[in-house]
Amino acid sequence: CSSLLVATGTWVPNVVNFPGSEYVEGYETVSINPEDFAGQTVLILGRGNSAFETAENILGVTNFIHMVSRSRVRLSWATHYVGDLRAINNGLLDTYQLKSLDGLLEGDLEDLAIVKDKKGKLHITLRFYLENRNTSAGIDSITLPQDELDNFATRAPYDRVIRCLGWKFDFSIYNRSLGLMTGKGNKKKYPQIKPSYESKGTRGLFVIGTASHSVDFRKSAGGFIHGFRYTTRAVHRLLENRHHGVPWPSTVYPITQLTNSIIKRVNEASGLYQMFGILADIILLREFEYLEEYPVGVLAELEGQTGRKAPNGLFVVIMEYGRNFSGADKDVFYYNRAVGEAQHAWQSNFLHPVIYYYKRLPTEHEMRLRPPDWPLPRPDAVHHIVEDFLTDWTAPNAHILPLRRFLENCLSTDLRNFFAESCFLFAFTRQKLPPFCRQGYMRMQGLVGSERLRHHAVEAGLLEDYTLTDFLGDGPPDSHEGSQDHLLRDNAIPVHPLQHLVTAKDE
């Protein structure tokens, strides 16, 4: 086949081998019935959502629960990463900090060892205590940490030890000829792929779904259903262009609709919101052509990947958090954590729209050298729409007006909307009309005439008060309706449908 879509997920459990690891139960097989844990003392290996999910399920019936892991707890509300601990699973933090029942420990699991006594209880010791010793001789002959340190944290025996260390991609079913390599560092559980979700080693092999999370690991939501449903659609669109010559879907609008189009998308687009920093809307500047939810990691390849051209520059609309707002150790609830004035929009911390302007398409070299933590290279101009408590970016003064003026500065044009009488005046006083007047008024495009509109025009002094009989004359009665339509059509007022938005007089 010319294309292979790999959507096998990450289902191989992470396992740490240490002396006594055969006594450990896996998250993938452990009972989910809380009654099976009644009155027991439980040790959980791991510190992610699966570990806390397990603890939350049995919290009300156990004696106490301890958790041990190499890393500290990362709270999703601090990191703004949905793969970290969610509030729905963090009940154990309360019992640890407020009730002294349960507890969290940090330590390297490879240094641990588990021994089982004659009663079936599991004792935690350290690997070096078992070196050069015969573990089959019984627990009485094995030195335990509490023998030397009587307040050793895990000195109490456990009834059960549960492994909740997450999952990794199954590389075993792929031949080496495919070149499907493991990621680097903390991404080694995922295959290496490009920002277009294509394997770095094999053309035509695409990884989609949870396993594609290496593109945005610990950055966005691509490893979860509410994220990868949008990245998978992006792969479909890339393949449509590559194999069938179907360009990336786009909509062409007159330039006067640019501000409205951006405002509509940032208020309604779910892909931009869920895959913040990864998917972006691309606006190609001819009239303008709007492409939705394109992977910004392959922005330099836009023309080849989408079948669309960008000869006159482009805007990129993307959602971002503040640069220094999120982090495992950050206090995201501090006083004055948000801004509300448009002039301070660049200091916005919470998720908000950012518009990048490029006079030409960035190159691959510029993409590689972009500043750390920037989704895109430095633009010719950038505009932040100030964060909003309601995530409703429709305020005329705080959101729409600054955006429109930014767009006008980039394009050196007037994007305002005008009443017909203003366009009429401009036609006699200016050599060059605003785009709104050229595309609407001067082409006789406006509202369809009606009896109500005719009366309004007469009352406003825009039309003379001709009576219907002046035009009907002595014609037959059945010609009344056609003559009325003719009257209204000939006297229609060319007013644009968006006349109610922003007028020159309002400013």
C-alpha positions as CSV (number, residue, x, y, z in Angstrom):
1,C,0.0,0.0,0.0
2,S,1.1,3.6,-0.5
3,S,-0.3,4.7,2.9
4,L,-0.3,3.0,6.2
5,L,-2.3,4.6,9.1
6,V,-1.1,3.3,12.5
7,A,-3.8,3.8,15.2
8,T,-2.8,1.1,17.7
9,G,-2.5,3.5,20.6
10,T,-0.2,3.0,23.5
11,W,-1.2,-0.3,25.2
12,V,2.0,-2.0,26.4
13,P,2.2,-1.4,30.1
14,N,5.4,0.1,31.5
15,V,7.0,-2.4,33.9
16,V,9.9,-1.9,36.3
17,N,11.8,-5.0,37.2
18,F,13.2,-5.2,40.7
19,P,13.5,-8.1,43.3
20,G,10.0,-9.1,44.3
21,S,8.2,-7.4,41.3
22,E,6.4,-10.7,40.7
23,Y,4.2,-9.8,43.7
24,V,3.0,-6.7,41.9
25,E,-0.5,-6.5,40.3
26,G,-0.8,-4.5,37.0
27,Y,-3.3,-1.7,36.5
28,E,-4.5,-3.6,33.4
29,T,-5.7,-6.6,35.5
30,V,-6.3,-5.3,39.0
31,S,-9.9,-5.6,40.3
32,I,-12.1,-2.5,40.0
33,N,-14.4,-3.7,42.8
34,P,-13.7,-1.6,45.9
35,E,-15.0,-4.5,48.2
36,D,-11.9,-6.5,47.2
37,F,-9.8,-4.0,49.0
38,A,-11.8,-3.6,52.2
39,G,-9.6,-3.0,55.3
40,Q,-6.4,-3.6,53.3
41,T,-3.1,-1.5,53.2
42,V,-2.2,-0.8,49.6
43,L,1.0,0.5,47.9
44,I,0.5,2.0,44.4
45,L,3.5,2.4,42.1
46,G,3.0,5.5,40.0
47,R,1.9,9.1,40.2
48,G,-0.2,9.8,37.1
49,N,-4.0,9.8,36.4
50,S,-4.2,6.0,36.3
51,A,-2.5,5.7,39.8
52,F,-4.8,8.3,41.3
53,E,-7.8,6.9,39.5
54,T,-7.1,3.6,41.2
55,A,-6.6,5.2,44.6
56,E,-9.9,7.2,44.2
57,N,-11.8,4.0,43.5
58,I,-10.7,2.3,46.7
59,L,-10.1,5.3,49.0
60,G,-13.2,4.8,51.0
61,V,-12.6,1.2,52.0
62,T,-8.9,0.7,52.5
63,N,-6.9,1.0,55.7
64,F,-4.5,3.4,54.1
65,I,-2.9,4.0,50.7
66,H,0.7,5.0,49.9
67,M,1.9,6.0,46.5
68,V,5.6,6.0,45.4
69,S,7.1,7.4,42.2
70,R,10.3,9.0,41.0
71,S,8.6,12.3,40.1
72,R,6.5,14.8,42.0
73,V,2.8,15.3,41.4
74,R,2.0,17.5,38.5
75,L,-1.4,19.1,38.7
76,S,-3.1,19.7,35.4
77,W,-4.5,23.1,36.5
78,A,-0.9,24.3,37.0
79,T,0.6,22.8,33.9
80,H,-2.4,23.2,31.7
81,Y,-1.7,19.8,30.3
82,V,-4.6,17.3,30.5
83,G,-2.3,14.3,30.9
84,D,-1.3,15.5,34.4
85,L,-3.4,14.9,37.5
86,R,-7.0,16.0,37.1
87,A,-9.0,17.3,40.0
88,I,-11.6,14.5,39.6
89,N,-8.9,12.0,40.7
90,N,-7.1,13.9,43.4
91,G,-9.0,12.9,46.5
92,L,-5.9,11.2,47.9
93,L,-4.2,14.6,48.2
94,D,-6.8,15.7,50.7
95,T,-6.5,12.6,52.9
96,Y,-2.7,13.0,52.7
97,Q,-2.5,16.7,53.6
98,L,-5.6,17.0,55.8
99,K,-6.2,13.7,57.5
100,S,-2.8,11.9,57.8
101,L,-4.3,8.8,56.4
102,D,-2.6,8.3,53.1
103,G,0.7,9.5,51.7
104,L,3.0,10.3,48.7
105,L,6.6,9.3,48.5
106,E,9.3,10.1,46.0
107,G,11.9,7.4,45.1
108,D,13.4,5.5,42.3
109,L,11.4,2.3,41.8
110,E,14.5,0.4,40.6
111,D,16.0,0.8,44.0
112,L,13.1,-1.0,45.7
113,A,12.7,-4.6,46.6
114,I,9.6,-6.5,47.9
115,V,9.8,-9.5,50.2
116,K,6.8,-11.6,51.2
117,D,6.4,-13.0,54.8
118,K,4.8,-16.2,55.9
119,K,1.5,-14.4,56.4
120,G,1.4,-13.2,52.9
121,K,2.3,-9.6,53.8
122,L,4.5,-7.6,51.5
123,H,7.4,-5.7,53.0
124,I,9.3,-2.9,51.2
125,T,13.1,-2.9,51.4
126,L,15.9,-1.6,49.3
127,R,17.7,-3.5,46.6
128,F,21.2,-3.2,48.2
129,Y,20.0,-5.0,51.3
130,L,19.3,-8.1,49.2
131,E,22.7,-8.2,47.4
132,N,24.6,-11.4,48.0
133,R,21.8,-12.7,50.1
134,N,19.5,-15.7,49.6
135,T,16.0,-14.3,49.4
136,S,14.5,-17.7,49.6
137,A,15.8,-18.2,53.1
138,G,12.8,-16.3,54.5
139,I,12.1,-12.7,55.6
140,D,13.7,-13.3,59.1
141,S,17.1,-13.5,57.5
142,I,16.7,-10.3,55.4
143,T,17.7,-6.9,56.7
144,L,14.9,-4.4,56.4
145,P,15.4,-0.6,56.4
146,Q,13.5,-0.3,59.7
147,D,16.0,-2.5,61.4
148,E,18.4,0.4,61.1
149,L,16.0,3.3,60.8
150,D,13.0,2.8,63.1
151,N,10.9,5.5,61.5
152,F,11.4,4.2,57.9
153,A,8.4,5.6,55.9
154,T,7.2,2.2,54.4
155,R,8.0,0.1,57.5
156,A,4.4,-1.1,57.7
157,P,3.7,-4.2,55.6
158,Y,1.2,-4.0,52.7
159,D,-1.5,-6.4,51.6
160,R,-1.2,-5.4,47.9
161,V,1.1,-3.6,45.6
162,I,-0.4,-2.2,42.4
163,R,1.6,-1.0,39.4
164,C,0.2,2.1,37.6
165,L,3.1,3.3,35.5
166,G,1.4,4.1,32.2
167,W,1.7,2.7,28.8
168,K,4.0,2.7,25.7
169,F,3.8,2.1,22.0
170,D,4.2,-1.5,20.8
171,F,7.2,-1.4,18.4
172,S,7.5,-5.2,18.3
173,I,5.2,-5.8,15.3
174,Y,7.2,-3.5,12.9
175,N,10.2,-4.7,10.9
176,R,13.3,-2.6,11.1
177,S,13.1,-1.8,7.4
178,L,10.2,0.6,8.3
179,G,12.6,2.8,10.3
180,L,9.9,3.4,12.9
181,M,12.1,4.7,15.7
182,T,11.4,5.4,19.3
183,G,11.3,9.0,20.5
184,K,14.0,10.7,22.5
185,G,14.0,11.5,26.2
186,N,10.6,11.5,27.8
187,K,9.0,10.8,24.4
188,K,10.7,7.4,24.0
189,K,7.3,5.6,24.6
190,Y,6.1,7.1,21.3
191,P,7.3,6.6,17.7
192,Q,9.2,9.5,16.1
193,I,7.1,11.3,13.6
194,K,7.0,14.7,11.8
195,P,4.6,17.5,12.7
196,S,2.6,16.2,9.7
197,Y,2.2,12.9,11.7
198,E,4.2,11.0,9.1
199,S,7.0,8.7,10.2
200,K,10.5,10.3,9.9
201,G,11.9,7.0,8.6
202,T,9.2,5.9,6.1
203,R,7.2,8.0,3.7
204,G,3.5,7.1,3.7
205,L,3.4,5.7,7.2
206,F,1.3,8.0,9.4
207,V,0.7,7.6,13.2
208,I,-2.6,8.9,14.4
209,G,-4.5,8.8,17.7
210,T,-2.9,8.5,21.1
211,A,0.4,7.3,19.6
212,S,0.9,10.5,17.7
213,H,1.3,12.5,21.0
214,S,5.1,12.9,20.4
215,V,4.2,16.0,18.3
216,D,2.7,17.8,21.2
217,F,3.8,15.8,24.3
218,R,3.2,17.9,27.5
219,K,2.2,20.8,25.2
220,S,-1.3,20.2,24.0
221,A,-4.1,17.6,23.9
222,G,-3.0,15.4,21.0
223,G,-2.7,12.3,23.1
224,F,-6.4,12.3,24.1
225,I,-9.7,12.0,22.2
226,H,-10.6,15.6,22.5
227,G,-7.3,16.5,20.8
228,F,-6.5,13.7,18.3
229,R,-10.0,13.8,16.7
230,Y,-8.8,17.1,15.1
231,T,-5.2,16.0,14.3
232,T,-6.6,12.9,12.6
233,R,-8.8,15.0,10.4
234,A,-5.8,17.1,9.5
235,V,-4.0,13.9,8.3
236,H,-7.0,13.0,6.2
237,R,-6.8,16.4,4.5
238,L,-3.1,16.1,3.9
239,L,-3.6,12.7,2.3
240,E,-6.5,13.9,0.2
241,N,-4.1,16.5,-1.4
242,R,-1.2,14.1,-1.8
243,H,-3.1,11.2,-3.3
244,H,-6.2,12.7,-4.9
245,G,-5.2,16.3,-5.7
246,V,-7.9,17.6,-3.5
247,P,-6.7,20.9,-1.9
248,W,-7.1,21.6,1.7
249,P,-10.7,22.9,2.2
250,S,-10.8,26.7,2.2
251,T,-13.3,29.5,1.9
252,V,-12.7,32.7,-0.1
253,Y,-14.1,36.0,1.3
254,P,-13.8,39.6,0.4
255,I,-11.2,41.4,2.4
256,T,-13.9,43.4,4.2
257,Q,-14.9,40.2,6.0
258,L,-11.4,39.5,7.5
259,T,-12.1,40.9,11.0
260,N,-15.5,39.2,11.2
261,S,-14.1,35.9,10.0
262,I,-11.3,35.8,12.6
263,I,-13.7,36.9,15.4
264,K,-16.2,34.2,14.5
265,R,-13.5,31.4,14.4
266,V,-11.8,32.3,17.7
267,N,-15.2,32.2,19.4
268,E,-16.5,29.0,17.8
269,A,-13.5,26.8,16.7
270,S,-13.1,23.7,18.9
271,G,-9.9,22.4,17.1
272,L,-8.0,25.7,17.8
273,Y,-9.1,25.6,21.4
274,Q,-8.3,21.9,22.2
275,M,-5.1,21.8,20.1
276,F,-3.8,25.1,21.2
277,G,-0.3,25.9,19.9
278,I,-0.4,23.0,17.4
279,L,-3.3,23.6,15.0
280,A,-3.9,27.0,13.6
281,D,-6.1,28.8,11.0
282,I,-4.2,30.0,8.0
283,I,-5.4,33.1,6.1
284,L,-3.9,33.4,2.6
285,L,-4.0,37.0,1.4
286,R,-5.4,37.4,-2.1
287,E,-8.9,38.5,-1.4
288,F,-8.4,36.2,1.4
289,E,-8.6,32.5,1.6
290,Y,-9.3,30.8,4.9
291,L,-7.9,27.4,5.8
292,E,-9.0,25.9,9.1
293,E,-6.9,23.9,11.7
294,Y,-3.7,23.3,9.8
295,P,-0.7,21.8,11.7
296,V,1.7,24.8,12.3
297,G,4.7,22.5,12.6
298,V,4.6,22.1,8.8
299,L,3.8,25.7,8.0
300,A,6.9,26.0,5.7
301,E,5.4,23.1,3.6
302,L,2.0,24.7,3.4
303,E,1.9,25.1,-0.4
304,G,3.0,21.5,-1.1
305,Q,0.8,19.9,1.7
306,T,-2.4,21.8,0.9
307,G,-2.3,22.7,-2.7
308,R,-2.9,26.3,-1.8
309,K,-0.6,29.2,-2.7
310,A,0.5,32.0,-0.5
311,P,2.1,34.6,-2.8
312,N,1.0,37.7,-0.9
313,G,1.6,36.8,2.7
314,L,-0.6,35.3,5.4
315,F,-2.0,35.5,8.8
316,V,-1.8,32.6,11.3
317,V,-4.5,32.5,14.0
318,I,-3.6,30.3,17.0
319,M,-4.5,29.9,20.6
320,E,-1.8,30.3,23.3
321,Y,-1.3,30.5,27.0
322,G,1.1,33.1,28.5
323,R,4.7,32.2,28.0
324,N,5.6,31.9,31.7
325,F,2.2,31.1,33.2
326,S,2.1,27.3,33.2
327,G,4.4,24.9,35.1
328,A,4.4,22.1,37.6
329,D,5.7,24.4,40.4
330,K,3.8,27.5,39.3
331,D,1.1,29.1,41.3
332,V,-1.6,29.8,38.7
333,F,-4.0,31.3,41.3
334,Y,-1.8,34.2,42.2
335,Y,-3.3,37.7,42.7
336,N,-3.5,39.8,39.4
337,R,-3.1,36.7,37.3
338,A,-5.2,38.1,34.5
339,V,-5.2,41.3,32.5
340,G,-8.3,43.1,31.1
341,E,-7.1,46.0,29.1
342,A,-6.4,45.8,25.4
343,Q,-3.1,47.6,25.7
344,H,-1.9,44.8,28.0
345,A,-3.1,42.0,25.8
346,W,0.5,40.7,25.2
347,Q,0.7,39.9,28.9
348,S,-2.4,37.7,28.8
349,N,-1.9,34.4,30.7
350,F,-5.0,32.4,30.1
351,L,-5.8,30.8,26.7
352,H,-6.3,33.6,24.2
353,P,-6.0,34.1,20.4
354,V,-2.8,35.3,18.9
355,I,-2.5,36.5,15.3
356,Y,0.8,36.2,13.5
357,Y,1.4,38.2,10.2
358,Y,4.0,37.1,7.7
359,K,4.8,39.0,4.5
360,R,5.9,35.6,3.0
361,L,5.7,32.0,4.0
362,P,8.3,31.1,6.6
363,T,11.1,28.7,5.5
364,E,12.0,25.4,7.0
365,H,15.2,27.0,8.3
366,E,13.2,29.7,10.1
367,M,11.0,27.0,11.6
368,R,13.9,25.1,13.0
369,L,15.4,28.3,14.5
370,R,12.3,29.6,16.1
371,P,12.6,30.8,19.7
372,P,12.2,28.2,22.4
373,D,8.5,27.5,23.3
374,W,7.3,29.5,20.3
375,P,5.0,27.6,18.0
376,L,6.1,29.8,15.1
377,P,9.1,31.8,13.9
378,R,9.2,35.5,14.6
379,P,6.5,37.2,12.5
380,D,6.6,40.6,10.8
381,A,3.8,41.6,13.2
382,V,1.9,39.9,16.0
383,H,-1.3,40.7,17.8
384,H,-2.7,39.3,21.1
385,I,-6.4,39.5,21.6
386,V,-6.7,40.2,25.3
387,E,-7.8,37.2,27.5
388,D,-11.4,37.1,28.5
389,F,-12.9,35.7,31.6
390,L,-15.9,34.3,29.6
391,T,-13.7,33.2,26.6
392,D,-16.0,35.4,24.6
393,W,-14.0,37.6,22.3
394,T,-16.8,39.8,21.0
395,A,-16.3,43.1,23.0
396,P,-16.3,45.9,20.5
397,N,-13.6,48.0,22.2
398,A,-11.4,45.4,23.9
399,H,-11.4,42.8,21.2
400,I,-12.8,43.7,17.8
401,L,-11.5,47.3,17.4
402,P,-7.8,46.5,18.3
403,L,-7.9,43.5,16.0
404,R,-9.3,45.5,13.1
405,R,-6.6,48.2,13.5
406,F,-3.9,45.6,13.6
407,L,-5.2,44.0,10.4
408,E,-5.4,47.4,8.7
409,N,-1.9,48.3,9.7
410,C,-0.6,45.0,8.2
411,L,-2.6,45.4,5.0
412,S,-2.4,49.2,4.6
413,T,-6.2,49.4,3.9
414,D,-9.4,50.5,5.6
415,L,-11.5,47.5,6.8
416,R,-14.3,49.6,8.3
417,N,-18.0,49.1,7.3
418,F,-19.9,52.2,6.1
419,F,-23.5,53.3,5.5
420,A,-24.6,53.9,1.9
421,E,-24.6,57.6,2.4
422,S,-21.0,57.6,3.5
423,C,-19.9,55.6,0.5
424,F,-21.9,58.0,-1.7
425,L,-19.9,60.9,-0.1
426,F,-16.6,59.1,-0.5
427,A,-17.3,58.6,-4.2
428,F,-17.3,62.3,-4.7
429,T,-14.5,63.3,-2.4
430,R,-11.9,60.5,-2.7
431,Q,-9.8,59.1,-5.5
432,K,-9.8,55.6,-3.8
433,L,-12.8,54.2,-2.0
434,P,-12.6,51.9,1.1
435,P,-12.9,48.2,0.1
436,F,-16.3,48.0,1.7
437,C,-17.7,50.7,-0.6
438,R,-16.0,49.3,-3.7
439,Q,-17.2,45.7,-3.1
440,G,-20.7,46.7,-2.0
441,Y,-22.1,50.1,-2.8
442,M,-20.3,50.6,-6.1
443,R,-21.5,47.2,-7.4
444,M,-25.1,48.0,-6.4
445,Q,-25.0,45.2,-3.8
446,G,-27.2,45.7,-0.8
447,L,-30.5,44.9,0.8
448,V,-33.4,43.7,-1.4
449,G,-36.1,46.4,-1.7
450,S,-39.4,46.0,0.3
451,E,-42.4,48.2,1.0
452,R,-41.2,48.8,4.5
453,L,-37.7,49.8,3.3
454,R,-39.3,52.2,0.7
455,H,-41.4,53.9,3.5
456,H,-38.3,54.2,5.6
457,A,-36.4,55.8,2.7
458,V,-39.2,58.3,2.1
459,E,-39.4,59.2,5.8
460,A,-35.6,59.7,5.8
461,G,-35.8,61.9,2.7
462,L,-33.8,59.6,0.6
463,L,-36.6,59.0,-1.9
464,E,-39.5,61.1,-3.2
465,D,-42.9,60.0,-2.1
466,Y,-44.3,58.6,-5.3
467,T,-47.7,57.0,-5.0
468,L,-48.3,53.6,-6.3
469,T,-51.0,54.8,-8.7
470,D,-48.5,57.1,-10.4
471,F,-46.8,53.9,-11.7
472,L,-49.9,51.7,-12.1
473,G,-51.8,54.0,-14.4
474,D,-54.8,52.4,-16.0
475,G,-53.3,48.9,-16.1
476,P,-55.4,45.9,-15.3
477,P,-55.8,44.9,-11.6
478,D,-53.7,41.7,-12.0
479,S,-50.6,43.8,-12.9
480,H,-50.6,45.5,-9.4
481,E,-48.2,43.0,-7.8
482,G,-45.7,43.0,-10.7
483,S,-45.7,46.8,-10.8
484,Q,-45.1,47.1,-7.1
485,D,-42.1,44.7,-7.4
486,H,-40.8,46.8,-10.3
487,L,-41.1,50.0,-8.2
488,L,-39.3,48.5,-5.2
489,R,-36.5,47.0,-7.4
490,D,-35.8,50.2,-9.2
491,N,-35.7,52.2,-6.0
492,A,-33.7,49.8,-3.8
493,I,-31.2,51.4,-1.6
494,P,-27.7,49.9,-1.9
495,V,-26.9,49.2,1.8
496,H,-24.6,46.4,2.8
497,P,-26.1,43.7,5.1
498,L,-23.4,44.4,7.7
499,Q,-24.2,48.0,8.0
500,H,-25.0,47.7,11.7
501,L,-21.5,46.8,12.7
502,V,-19.0,49.7,12.8
503,T,-19.6,53.0,11.0
504,A,-17.3,55.9,10.3
505,K,-19.7,58.1,12.4
506,D,-19.4,55.7,15.4
507,E,-15.7,56.3,15.5
